[in-house]
Every structure is written in structure tokens, then in C-alpha cells.
Amino acid sequence: MIKSILLTGSTGFVGAKLLTKLSLENDVVVKCIVRRLEQSNVEHSNEKLCFNIGDIGSKADYSSVIPDVDVVIHLAARVHIMNNSFSDSLSEFRAVNTEGTLNLARQAAEAGVKRFIFLSSIKVNGESTSGRKPFTAFEMRNPEDLYGMSKSEAEEKLLALGKETGMEIVIIRPPLVYGEGVKANFASLMRLVGKDFPLPFRAINQNKRSLVSVYNLVNLIKVCIDHPKAANQVFLVSDDNDLSTAQMVALMAKVQGKANLSLPVPVWCFKLAGKLFKKEAVVDRLVGSLQLDIEHTKKTLDWVPPYTVEHGFQLAAKKNS
């Protein structure tokens, strides 16, 4: 029986919602690691269970919080680097996402933690499934950017540590996560659609992209806390309802009660612009596909996403209105 959970990243987009759900479990103690105590989530009913560890790097000391923990859920990560130098940026990603993760996992194993759940990224698989089948959990890792590389290296080292120590490792790779409070490109697009701004995406209707609402992701993480078949597995997660760019924009309009004013600009125009301005990767994220095959997740855990895509879009629109 799980009595104590250690959660990192509890002030983040996913972590805050997971903490809220876990706090409803009266028989489970949830300890949170934060960089500053003033960041501690207001939903946490006991501030004494929030610990200021500082930066999650290779030197962080978890001796004050790790004893008596049954499961570690590691969500904290470095996702942005301002430095443009490849070597320096990669080392910064590795410092937190790879070495920081391994440091926490080693101390967890030494303290007798039973299970370590690591939130990775579909970027470990790659950036695109255009012209190929959807990504699976069993194929070779093929990260193409620095963030994906650091996550891939962390996965490899965690699985090796699990074999060495007997601590169970669970790895979850999500695609784009959205929902109430989402930021970045998804939020910007939602706002543009909500302002009746005509967007040139109606003809981008042959691609398919997997998304996952934060509510489905949180649900899967909760399942993985104590499911016996989750041990030492890699799981891909999505809403199991892939959308084209055109379908995404149409749904954003629908949940906001707006007309879909998207214009039918041919896909070749986007591709030509990408070549002219050397932005092929940016254009591929818009017109290309990124699909996940989650059959392994569903069959192994007897799990299906409990929330619809429309549910997640509605809550994302509510926050961005």
C-alpha cells in the first residue's frame, strides 16, 4: 500500500493539477519539492510537507525529504535555454534533466523507494511521423533537439539504475499537453481564434497530431503509482483522438462559440515559405504529423483516456478567454 509520495514540479502546469488530485487521497502523504517555499502550491493543505531543495541538479541533497517515501513522481525539468551555443545549452539541459534526475533516483533507490515515475517527452522518439507510422514505446530513441536528448539520456540511465537496484522505473512520454492554464503556442492560437482572427489553416486537413489533455495525463500518472504492470515500462500517452491542424482550429472556434474563419491556403505555400526562410522544422510542426500509438499503454494498464479532447479544449478556452 502506498503511504507516501514525493512530487517534484508541483508548481508547474502538470504538477499543480496532479497535486490537487493527490491531496484528495486522505490516506496518502504527499511531499513536494520546490525551489522556493513561496512557490508552494496553495492547494497543498500542509505547508510543512513542502521542502526547499533549490536547483534540481547533480548536487541536490534529498536526505531531509526522501526517508519513508514509497513512490517518487519526477515532473520537474528544464525546458527552455536562452543560450544559443549548442554545447553550452546541451550541458545545461543535461545538468537538470539527466544528471539531476539520476541524482534524485539514486538517492531514492538508496532510501528504499519502491517506484520512480519519470515524466519524459515524445521528443525522445523524434519530432515527426510524417510519411511513417505513429511512434511506439518499443522503437529506438531518436531525439532531434537538445531537450529530447537530455530526456532520452535520463531514460536510459534510469532503466539501468532500476536493473542495478531493483527500484521500479516507470517512464511516461506525452506529446503536447494542454488544458486550463496552458501557455505558449496553444494558448496563443486559442486567443487568435477567439478574437475572430482569420487564420490560413483550413487546408491543413491531411496531417494528424496527437495531443494529451492535462486531465488525461494526470489520470495516467495516478494509475501508474501502484499498478503492478506499470513497473519497468515505457508508456506513450495521448487523448487517443488525433486531429489535423484544421480540425484543431475548428474545435477551438467551437468551444469558444465562434465561427471558424480559417482560410484555405494550400499546404504547398507553407512548405515553400519554410524553404525560403529556412524554417522547414517550424512548418513541419504546422503541416506535418506527430502521432503516438498508445495501444501498449491501454492494454498493459487496462486504461483508456477518461476525458475527451473537447473537454480539454473547453477548459483551455475558459482560461484564455
N, C-alpha and C positions, 0 to 999 in steps of 0.2 A: 504493500500500500504506500502511495506517495504522500509524504507528510510535509516535505519542504522543497521549494523550488527557488533557484537563483535565476533572476532575469536580468540580462543586460539590454540596453537600448530601450528602457521603459518609458523614456520621454519622447521617443520617435513616433513616426506615423503608425507603424505596425505595433510597436511595443506598448504604446499608451492604450490601444484598444484591447490588446491581449491582457494587459494588467487589469483593466476593468473587468474582463471576464473571469480571470483567475481570482480576483478579490471577492467574487461571489461564492467561491468554494470555501465554505466555513471551516472545513477540516484540513485545509492546506495553507501552510505558512509560505508567503511569497516575499523573498528578499530581493531588493532592487539595487543594482549598481548604477550610480550616477556620477558624472564628472564634478558637479557642484550640487550641494544639498538643496539649494534654492530651486534647482531644476526638478526636484522630486514631484511626481505626478499627484495632483490634488485628489485623484480618485483613490490613492493608497490610504487606507484608513489608519495606518500606524507608521508615522514618520521614523520611528526607531528602526524600522526594517529597511530604510534607505541608507546605503553606505556610499561615502565619498571615497572612491578609489583613485580618482584622477584619470589620466590618459590610459587607455587600454592598450598597453604595449608589452614588450618582452620583459620589462622590469616590474610590472604591476604586481603588488602583493595582495593576495586574496585570503590570507590566513585569518582575517577578522570576520569573514563572511562565509567561507566555504564549509566549515565544520557542520555536520548534521544535515547537509543538503543531499537530497535524493536525485534531483534532476537539475541540470543547468540548461537554460534556453538562451542561446547566444545570438542576439539580434544586432548588437552594436557593430558598426562598420564605418570605415572611411569611404565615402562615395564620390567626393569631389577633391581635386587638386588644382590649385591655381598656377603652380609652377609648370612651365611648358617643356622643361627638359625631360626627355624620356627616362633617362637613368635615375634622375632625382625623384621624379614622380612615381616610378615603379617602386623605388625603395620606400617612399612614404606610404604607398598603398600596402606594401608588404609589412611594414612596421606594425600596422594595426590589424589588417585583415588576415595576414598569415601568421606572423610571429606573435602578435598579441593574442590571437585565437589559440594558438598552440600553447602559449604560456598558461592561459586560463584552463585549457583542457588538461595539461599536465598536472596542475595543482588540484584540479577536480579529481583526476584519477588517483592521485596520492591520498586524497582525503576520503576515498571510498565512494565517490559519486557513482550512481548506477548507470545513468544515461546522460549523454551530451547531445542536445539538439542544436544544429547549426543551420542558420538561415543563410543559404548561399545565393546563387543567381543563375538564371538560364544563360547568362553570358558565359558561363563555364562551357556550355555546349557550342556557342557561337553566336553570330549576330543575325543570321538569316536562314530561312528554309526555302527561299525562292528556288524553284526548279528541283526540289528534292522532297522527300517525305518528312513529316514532323520529327522533331527531336525526341529521343527516348532517353531513359535513365541509364541505358546499358552501353551506349556508344562511347567512343573515346572522347575525352575532353578536347575542345578545340577553341579556347578563348582567343579573342582577337584584340581586346583592349586591355589596358593596364588593370582596371578594376576586376575584370574577368580572370586575368592571370593570377592576381593575388588570391581570389576566391578559390580558383582551381588548385593552387598550391596548398591552400589551407585544407581543402577536402582531402587531398592525397595524404597529407601529414596526419590529419585526424584519423583517417581509416587505419593508417599504420600504427598510430598510438593505441587505437582500440584493440587491434590484434595483440599488441605487446602487453597491455594492461588488463584487458577483459572489460573495460568500460564500454558500454554500448554507444555506438555513434549513429545518429540519425541526421541525414542531410536533406534539406528541402530547397529546391531550386524554383523560385517563382519568376514569371515574366513581369511586365509592368503591373504594379499594384495600385489600385485606385479605390476611391470611396470618399466619405466625408472627411474633409481636411486635406485631400490630396493637393499637391503643388506642382510646379514645373509645367511641362508641355501639356499634360492632360488638362490641368486647371485653366491654362491659357486658352486652349481650344474650346473648352466648355464656355468660358466667358465670351469668346468671339461669337459662338453660335447663339448664345443668349442675348447678344446685342443686335441680332438680325444682320450680322455682317456676312455678305455673300462670300463663300469660300469655294475655291476651284477643285472640289474633291469628288463630285458626283460620279465621274467616270472611273474613279479608282475603286472598281467593284469586283475585280477578279482576284485580288490578294486576300489573304486570311491571316489574322493576327490573334494570338491567344493573349488574354488578359486574365487577371485574377482580382476579384474584389477583396479588400482587406478583411471582410467578414468571412469569406470562404477560407482565406489563408489562416486567420486566427482559429477557425474551427478545425482545420487540419493540424495545426500545431498542437492544439489541445488533445486531439486524438493520439498524436504521436508521443505524448507524455508517458502513457502507460500501456499502449497497445503492444502486446507481446511480439507481433510480427513486424513491428517497426524497427527492431534492433538491427543495426549494421546495414541499413538500407539507404538508397538514394531515391528520393521521390520528386517527380515533377508535379506541379500544381497549376491549375487554371480553373476558369469557370466552366470549362468543357462546352463552350459555345463560342467558337471563333468568329470574328467579324472582319469584314473588309473595312477599309478606311471610309468608304461611302456609307456603309451601314452604321459605323461608329458615329459619324456626324449626324445621320438621320435620327439615331436614338438620342443623341444629345439634344437635338431640337425637340423631339417628342416629350422627353421628361421635363423640359422647361416650358412646354406649351407654346412652342414657336414653330413657324413654318420652316421647312427645310429649303433654304435658299441656295444650297450648294450648286455650283455651276459645272457643266460637263466639259472641263478642259481635258483633252486627250492625254493619256499616260505618257506618250512619247515626248510631249512637251516638257514634262518634268524630268525625264531622263536626259533630254538634250540640254536642259538648263544645268543639270548635275554635272555633265561632262564639261560644259563651257566654263563653269565656275569651280570645277574640281570639288564638287560636293556630292559625289556619287553615293557615299555612305549615308549621307543625310537623306537623299532622295530615296534610297532603298528602304529606309525605315518608314517612309511615307507610302511608297507604292509597292514595296515588296512584302513578303510573307515571313512570319515568325510564329510557327505552330508547335505546340507541345502535345505529345501523346501521353496521356495520364492514365492509360489502362492499367499499368503496373500499380500505380497508387490506389486506384479504385478497387482492384481485385485483391491486393495484399491486405489492405486495411478495411475492406468492405465499406468503402466511403464514397459518397457522391457529394458534390458541392451543394450545400443546403440552400444557397441564395442565388437568385437569378442575376443575369447581367443587368437587367433593367432596374432591379432593386439597388444595386451598387451605383448605377448612373444617377438614379433619383437622389440618393444621399449625397453624391458628389455635387450635383447641381444645387442642392439645398445650401451647401456650404459656400458655393461660389456665386450665388445669386446676389 
